[in-house]
Amino acid sequence: MTNRIKVVAIGLFLASMVFAKSETPPGEPPFGLSVQGDAKGTKLSGVLFAEFHDCIDNPNGNGLQICAGRFVLRLRKTNANDFAVFYADTGRLRTIEPENPRTAQAAVIALLEPAVINFFFPGNTSLHIKTKSVTEFGEFDVRGTDLTGFSKFILTDVQVAVN
């Protein structure tokens, strides 16, 4: 079995497992994330799948880990048929602290925002994404995989505003 097929199989398996056995992430809803429920702009709704992998202790000594990340985001304009799927990857760079939800959120938005803006609002580079809501947040840790050794997976419904 190729690594690509393994990744897809593991992803599908874990996606089903997240809701079968999800852990409650730290913090009250919205789970430590920065959310603006009253954010103005065009509403986009969808699902975010995140994998944090190849984690190491942060060299700055703050006690947290920094990880590489892969992200798949499916968004649809509210009350419209326009939708798209986006992918972003940090490569082997370990730049995200998943245990620090707000900085992880900012890093994920920074990775995905250019593609989202370009798809839904071509040529308008002055727009930005604000998180309106996060629901059905599932988090799952997997140890001992043959691909990454350890991965933290997150699957959640999101609504964002673009303005």
FENNORUR-V653370 format. One record per pair of residues at least 4 apart in sequence whose C-alpha atoms are under 7 Angstrom apart, sorted by the first residue. I is the first residue (numbers start at 1). J is the second residue. Records with the same first field share a line. If there is no record, write none. Layout:
# FENNORUR-V653370
I: J, J
This chain:
# FENNORUR-V653370
1: 5, 6
2: 6
3: 7
4: 8
5: 9
6: 10
7: 11
8: 12
9: 13
10: 14
11: 15
12: 16
13: 17
14: 18
16: 20
17: 21
18: 22, 138, 139, 140
19: 138
22: 138, 139, 140
23: 138, 139, 140
25: 31, 139
26: 31, 32
27: 31, 32
28: 32
30: 35, 134
32: 101, 102
33: 101, 102, 105
34: 102
35: 131, 132, 133
36: 130, 131, 132
37: 132, 133
38: 132
39: 130, 132, 161
40: 161, 163
41: 161, 162, 163
42: 161, 162, 163
43: 77, 78, 159, 160, 161, 162
44: 75, 76, 77, 78, 159, 160, 161
45: 75, 76, 77, 78, 158, 159, 160
46: 74, 75, 76, 157, 158, 159
47: 73, 74, 75, 156, 157, 158
48: 72, 73, 74, 155, 156, 157, 158
49: 71, 72, 73, 154, 155, 156
50: 70, 71, 72, 153, 154, 155
51: 69, 70, 71, 151, 152, 153, 154
52: 67, 68, 69, 70, 151, 152, 153
53: 67, 68, 69, 148, 150, 151, 152
54: 67, 68, 148, 150
55: 65, 66, 67, 68
56: 65, 66, 67
57: 63, 64, 65, 66
58: 62, 63, 64, 65, 66
64: 97, 99
65: 97
66: 94, 95, 96, 97
67: 94, 95, 96, 97
68: 90, 91, 92, 93, 94, 95, 96
69: 89, 90
70: 88, 89, 90
71: 87, 88, 89
72: 85, 86, 87, 88
73: 85, 86, 87
74: 84, 85, 86
75: 83, 84, 85
76: 81, 82, 83, 84
77: 81, 82, 83
88: 111, 112
96: 104, 107
97: 103, 104
98: 104
100: 104
101: 105
102: 106
103: 107
104: 108
105: 109
106: 110
107: 111
108: 112
109: 113
112: 116
113: 117, 129
114: 118
115: 119
116: 120
117: 121, 122, 127
118: 122, 123
127: 162, 163
128: 162, 163
129: 160, 161, 162, 163
130: 160, 161, 162
131: 159, 160, 161
132: 159, 160, 161
133: 158, 159, 160
134: 156, 157, 158, 159
135: 156, 157, 158
136: 156, 157
137: 155, 156, 157
138: 154, 155, 156
139: 153, 154, 155
140: 152, 153, 154
141: 151, 152, 153
142: 150, 151, 152
143: 149, 150, 151
144: 149, 150
145: 149, 150
